[in-house]
Amino acid sequence: MTTFLHDRLTLLRCELLLSAVVVWMAATGGQAAADDDQLVRNPNFTVTHDEQLPAGWAVWTPAFQDAACVVRATDQGLRIDAPQKPYAVGGVWQELREITGEQAYAIQAICKAERLPCPYRSLTIRLLWTHEGKNVHPAGMLVRGPAVDGDLLRFRDVLVAPKGADGARLSLEVKWPQGGSVCFRQVSVCRTDPPPPRKVKVGTVYLRPQKSTPEKNLELFCQQIDEAGRLGLDIVCLPEAILAVGTPHSTVDVAEPIPGPASERLGRAAKRNHLWVVAGLMERDGDRVYNTAVLLDREGKLAGKYRKVHLPREEWQKGITPGDEYPVFQTDFGTVAIQVCYDWFFPEIGTIWGLQGAEIVFAPTWGTTFADKDGRAEGETVFRVRARDNGFYLVPSVYDGSSMIIDPLGKILVSNQGRTGVFWHEIELSQRESLQWVGNWRSIGPRDRMPASYGPLLSDPPRPNY
């Protein structure tokens, strides 16, 4: 809530600055005044007389000039389109002066699109930090947006300049309008306070009971929740099918309703430790059995559940039913999702969760996250790639291999390495790390997807491929 209020106040401040600029420019014939807070020159794209381009802005075009958009000033703002060129690109840019390293800047833009099939893919605002005239990173940082606000589209964000930055290039970019157009009306960059951190203490458990019973397992895993509470964690992940592992019972034998005795017992442990819990159970629902993972909130209430979609032979031969949904869940620290074991073999589901805004994906897993052997990619590497592919944290809790926490670049932050217990790391959800060349994948990857070409993924295999 603190982060939300901070962002709203920052953006309101920028809006007031923009409003003041509009009033002042109307009174002075359109010449923008120097403002200590407003870094953009001519933020409303005002033109005088018959100018084709607003003062302060320069046009950028692609190397292949035949693919260039048309950029022109109008009385409504700066219009960019390409009526006969569906895959045209183009935009405008401006150098920002007086940038200070490690200073936060609030960025806002307002535009209106017409007949633009996918504004999120087609419209980008990029801030390229510079040092002595050279880009600090070739991709820069993308400003969050556009979000729909009535008949307008808005970009809103707060970015912190990297250490050593002394300038920036603000770039408004249009990609593949496909017969549509956009009219940029306002853009603002102003100094602000940095956003508060979004630190979360995340834990994962490594525990494999031996010669046990479902009742004993439940007690053992509640003890791990208690240990997570002593560590002050915000959330902890337990493995898959915790009532069956290490017992003589099959997963079908231990299935029960959810909510039910096991989820309620785990909920009491979550409540007394005031933390969130992810746990793998087996669910009986009428005449069906599912492999289900639950999410319990700090009050011990069932906040959500995920039914495992991809079933290996050991499960479908038992008659277990697959799930068919990929939900995400809102917590008090961010957006999370849950996968279960065999799901990790299928890259599509990570893409779905990434597109739905998941910041952390928890993975109750029987196995495996073994390290690579004989040059072959084993579970540990695949889990790391899944996190890197989608720009989210991935937290498996396993019986075979290592329970670990993996960051959005695929780095293992913590691993149990053969030990039993709770292993944790404090992560920063507001951090936007960049790949060396591409940039921050979480903001760039979804824009560059080409779903119209993915038709084969949406049909059953037409024939054996082996």
KASUL-V756410 format. One record per run of one state. SS is the DSSP state (2 for helix, 1 for strand, 0 for the rest). FROM is the first residue (numbers start at 1). LEN is the number of residues. Records with the same first field share a line. If there is no record, write none. Layout:
BEGIN
SS: FROM-LEN / FROM-LEN
END
This chain:
BEGIN
0: 1-1 / 29-9 / 39-19 / 61-4 / 69-1 / 75-2 / 82-7 / 97-7 / 115-4 / 132-2 / 136-5 / 143-2 / 150-2 / 161-6 / 176-5 / 193-6 / 207-7 / 231-4 / 238-18 / 257-4 / 274-2 / 286-2 / 297-5 / 308-5 / 317-12 / 331-4 / 346-1 / 356-4 / 365-2 / 368-5 / 374-2 / 377-2 / 391-2 / 398-2 / 401-3 / 407-5 / 416-5 / 429-6 / 436-3 / 440-1 / 449-2 / 454-1 / 459-8
2: 2-27 / 65-3 / 119-4 / 214-17 / 261-13 / 313-4 / 341-5 / 347-9 / 379-12 / 441-8 / 451-3 / 455-4
1: 38-1 / 58-3 / 68-1 / 70-5 / 77-5 / 89-8 / 104-11 / 123-9 / 134-2 / 141-2 / 145-5 / 152-9 / 167-9 / 181-12 / 199-8 / 235-3 / 256-1 / 276-10 / 288-9 / 302-6 / 329-2 / 335-6 / 360-5 / 367-1 / 373-1 / 376-1 / 393-5 / 400-1 / 404-3 / 412-4 / 421-8 / 435-1 / 439-1
END
